[in-house]
Amino acid sequence: MKIAIDAKNLALYGGGISHWVSEFLPAWIESSPENHFSLVTPRGEGLKKVDVAGAQMVDCRWPLGIPRQLRHPVYDNWIFPKAIKKIKPDFIFSPYFDVRMPPNVPYAITIHDLCFIEVGHLYPSHLRNYYLYMMRVNLAHASHVITVSNTTRLQLIKVLGVSAEKISVIPNALDKIFLETKPSPDVIRSWREKIDPSGNEKLLLYPGGIEYRKNISGLMAALRIIWSRESQFTLLITGEPSEQFLGSIPKELVESGKILFLGRLSQADLRLAYSSVDAVIYPTFSEGFGRVCLEAMGCGTPLACSDLAVLREVAGDYPVYFDPHDSQAIADAIMTAANLGPQPVVLKEEFTSSNVRAKFINEITRVLNRVRGTSLSLNGLQ
């Protein structure tokens, strides 16, 4: 069976979706030597090189020569479909839903969340409308839909009318390096001393990224409340101080050192950051899973996060929850979490790499067997 895999997210990004796919993709290919896999991946300056053993790489040009806002639509609707026509696969798998799928080839897409519906008003209309259109077009002919939580599964059934039998839940898992890297007390002490030589600060970590649904403005409002009561709190942010981030954060807070950017961290360095701070903050308005919760729980670091159904599904009673629309509630929860001290590490079996790999391979094999059976039946009728 010829299987094409959309590797756009693997080439462009290094966040949640990329980590999620990396948990099971190599194992799936290795466990299916009877199938021929092609990874359709964009190539271009600044993009990551995608190379998975056992799969043929099908390089596509990432359209760098056109305005940034047009690159995804051009790739999704012209470049990717053109590559698929050349491959002529029997099945296509995409870890997202935004590349245009051919209606005459069986495929599975992934819908991680419904943020464009839940909090669509936070997004520019052209962005919201584009992704909603692509989601609905690809849902119309999808053989199967994969999502990452039972909360999102129920939303797909209720909001978009997707058949329950058509949906599989494959959750996230902690990265192996993140999980196995356990910094010593001396390493943690040294890390904190570099950030706070005085040793007087409460260190808060925000690792959730910059996106419309992430509620950065609410976080800033809550921190201003905290700083008006108690000045000895410092916010650490993973990632680079991009224009988008700096546009959401008061300049004077960065200049004064109350907000520090940690840059792009390896999984080992990310684990060190989680293990060294007093609390992790996650003020999001909408999520499909909640990887930040897993990471905080895996380190035993206190967590203050939004009171969302999906975060309760992942984290249970571990966090200090707050209403993400209430800056006073966010401030109170942050201060409570920051004073809790180290917590017992929580590692749920359902969110382990081995479980995620086994579940995906089992589910996708079931889908492929159904597709193969349908194909044989149709050929028998011809």
ABEGO torsion letter per residue (X at the ends): XBBBBBAAAAAABABAAAAAAAAAAAAAAAABAABBBBBBBBBEBGBBBBBBBGBBBBBBBBBAABBAAAAAAAAAAAAAAAAAAAAGBABBBBABAABBBBAABBBBBBBABAAAAAAAAABBAAAAAAAAAAAAAAAAABABBBBABAAAAAAAAAAAGBBAAABBBBBBBBBAAAAABBBBAAAAAAAAAAABAAGABBBBBBAAEBBAAAGAAAAAAAAAAAAAABABBBBBBBEBBBAAAAAABBAAAAAAGABBBAEBBBAAAAAAAAAABABBBBABABBABGAAAAAAAAAGBBBBBBBBAAAAAAAEAABBBBBAABAAAAAAAAAAAAAAEBBBBBBBAAABAAAAAAAAAAAAAAAAAAAAAAAAAAAAAX
